Amino acid sequence: MEIDGDGLKLAMYTPTLGHPATVSINVTNVLRLDIKWSDPGAACTINYLVVGNGQLTTIPGYTPTSSSPSS
């Protein structure tokens, strides 16, 4: 599994069946996040990657600024 942010590789992981992994990646200033995966050993044509409880969280103490234009 490869995780890219704005076209740059942020991390690579090798997940295994029955062993969930916690993935923690710094996505500061990343606009687009891509999760790519393949199963080169798969004998069938249907494969699944499940991303459970996907959350983006802020750094403790961070207060986002408003991105809306002022009137």
N, C-alpha and C positions, 0 to 999 in steps of 0.2 A: 504494500500500500504506500503510495506516495502522496504527500500533502503539499500543494503549491499555493503560494500567495502572490497574486498579480504576476503569474508566470515564473516565479522563482521557487526552487525547491526549498521547502521549510523543514521537512522531515520525511524519513522513510521508516516504516514499521513492517514486521512480518507477523501478522495475526495468526493464531492457530485456533482450530475448532475447539470450543468448550473452554477457552482461556481468554476471557475478555481482557482488554488492555485499556488503561487510562492514558489518554493522549493529552499532553499539555504543550501548547505551542504559543509562542509570542506572535500575535498578529497585529501588533501596533502598526498603524498606517496602512494596513492591507485592505483593499477594496473588494477583491474577488478571491474567494477561497475555493480551491478545487481539490477533491479527493479522488485519486485514481487508483484502480486496483486491477489485478488480473490473477488468475489461478492457472499457471502454466501446466499443472499436473492434472487438471480436471478432465475426466473422460466424458462428461456430459456437456450439453450446450447451455444449460441453465445454471447460473451461479448467482449467489446473493451476497451482498455486503450490507450488514445492518449497522447503522450508526444510531445507537440508542442514547437518549438523553443528551443530545448535542446541545451544548450551551456555550455562549460567549459571555465571559465574566470580566468585570473590570478589576483593576488593581485596587486593593483596599485604600480608601481615602481619595480616589479619583472622582472628580466631578466633571461630567461632560459639559462642554459649552454648547449653547444653542446654535444650530446650523440654519435656522430660519432667518430670512432677511428682516431687518428692523423696519418699522413703518414710520 
